[in-house]
Amino acid sequence: MNKNIGVCGLDCSKCDCYQATVKDDDSLREKTARKWEKEYSHPGINPEDLNCLGCNSEGPWYEHCFKCSYRLCAKEKNLTSCSQCEDYPCEAIVKFHSQVPGTKENCEAARN
């Protein structure tokens, strides 16, 4: 499994937070914080907190990743992808995949 593909199928390498971390780009952290405040109605994001190398890495992770239900479930089951789970596809991941394009395909690729 590509370690830049999250357990849910999200391509972590395409995430602005991931890119800012890899490039150590403070201006991208600032831009991403402002963007996420608007997109996710989450005011007060601290750009210095935007550090993440993907949920299948050893960290660092962004605060959401610490509490992500998909990552926590997979970690508890010692899996790197939801698609490896005997309950795949569960109701939660089906809903997520319907909302986020490309994630189902990434999970399916990990399954095969």
Rosetta blueprint (number, residue, H / E / L):
1 M L
2 N L
3 K L
4 N L
5 I E
6 G L
7 V L
8 C L
9 G L
10 L L
11 D E
12 C H
13 S H
14 K H
15 C L
16 D H
17 C H
18 Y H
19 Q H
20 A H
21 T H
22 V H
23 K H
24 D L
25 D L
26 D H
27 S H
28 L H
29 R H
30 E H
31 K H
32 T H
33 A H
34 R H
35 K H
36 W H
37 E H
38 K H
39 E H
40 Y L
41 S L
42 H L
43 P L
44 G L
45 I L
46 N L
47 P H
48 E H
49 D H
50 L L
51 N L
52 C L
53 L L
54 G L
55 C L
56 N L
57 S L
58 E L
59 G L
60 P L
61 W L
62 Y L
63 E H
64 H H
65 C H
66 F H
67 K H
68 C L
69 S H
70 Y H
71 R H
72 L H
73 C H
74 A H
75 K H
76 E H
77 K L
78 N L
79 L L
80 T L
81 S L
82 C H
83 S H
84 Q H
85 C L
86 E L
87 D L
88 Y L
89 P L
90 C L
91 E H
92 A H
93 I H
94 V H
95 K H
96 F H
97 H H
98 S H
99 Q H
100 V L
101 P L
102 G L
103 T H
104 K H
105 E H
106 N H
107 C H
108 E H
109 A H
110 A H
111 R H
112 N L
